[in-house]
Amino acid sequence: MSRKTGLMWNERFMWHEQGRYAGILPADYPLQPGRHHENPETKRRLKNLLDASGLSEHLTPIKAREISREELLRVHTPAYLDKLEAGNLEAAAIAGFDAPYTRGSVDIAKLAAGGCLAAVDAICSGQVDNAYALTRPIGHHAEPDEGKGFCLFSNASLAARHAQARHGIRRVALIDLDVHHGNGAERVFWRDPSVLTISLHQDQWFPPDSGFLEDVGEGAGKGYNLNVPLPAGCGFGAYQAAFERVVLPALERFEPELVIVPCGYDAGAQDPLGRMILHSEAFRWFIARLRGIAERFAGGRLLVTHEGGYNEFTIPFMGLAVFEELSGIDSGVVDPHRDIFVAMKGHELLPHQEAVIDAAAALARDIRKPE
Ligand code: ZN
């Protein structure tokens, strides 16, 4: 059965630049200038594959729009917004740790964040069943008072707050699949039980000293932040176990009215900034499970926001699998990497991986639907 899936995209997202970089470092001598790891290619190639395969024709376009200051203040501090605006006029600026930007980037970031809100509007009004926000800059590392890890605004957190403020949605679940910790949403909702934040990530990878199992939230929000810090080298088996023992039981207890998936692809095999070996079929499986939760509890309301992922050749196919699963439409394209990555050694669940997952599963058992 096909579903109505929205695509929020704007070519201007591709025009955000970090400046003179090579990988993650400023390109100063002796480092030859090149490209920043977070450059347009992964996202642009995904958009191009949607077009080339014909899948775009079946998607409902969602127009990006600029987010207002009032909407940004639901998540970010006035001082941080003022700092960004000042930097937006400079040739080069830094929003926080590993978050460089250049003149005009903040305008683009506002369009991307506002586009995520427009996607929430389309979902909650019933214009679409679910949606994918193909944003740049990405958002999941941005915190209330500083940018971080290539991110300026916490797009997924802003989307969650918008759904609560404008659409009467009470409970939102955020399931962060990026290989790096979803620290932004963790901080935003640290004391808030109305938004369940779950992050599956590589243990102590980025940000440093972040994403520990014992970081469960505080006050009323205690128990509503779940970290699954997976050891480097996990394959599909470990991620499936994490879903079946932690993510899905937690969501079934929480009963979200909206599901948001900050979806990074850097847990994919051969990603330069991750050390996992997932493939496109894994992402298809994740979205199928999360769609099942959304259909059971949230009237199908499901938003995917594009996050990290830095292998420009493999990511378009992982993204395509997500779009196929959201829409229920088979593009007919077979991922050329699929058989190679599926055949890789290391997809079975190993004991040291299972130990972390079972510890997280014990925490997930305490989750209750908040009042
Ligand atoms: Zn990442």
Residues whose N, C-alpha, C, O or C-beta is under 5 A from the ligand:
A	BS01	ZN	D178 V179 H180 G264 D266 G308 G309
